[in-house]
């Protein structure tokens, strides 16, 4: 079964910049073999 989802990560208490957290999430998803598409409000993830 193919699944498409949208993920929005909002770390709390870490300050204004969250780019390093987003980069780690992107790396983990890519290593898992998932197809990802980042946009202004989150990340689209596609997988089986």
Secondary structure, DSSP 8 states (H G I E B T S, - for coil): --EEEEE----SSS-S--HHHHHHHHHHHHHTT-EEEEETTEEEEEE-
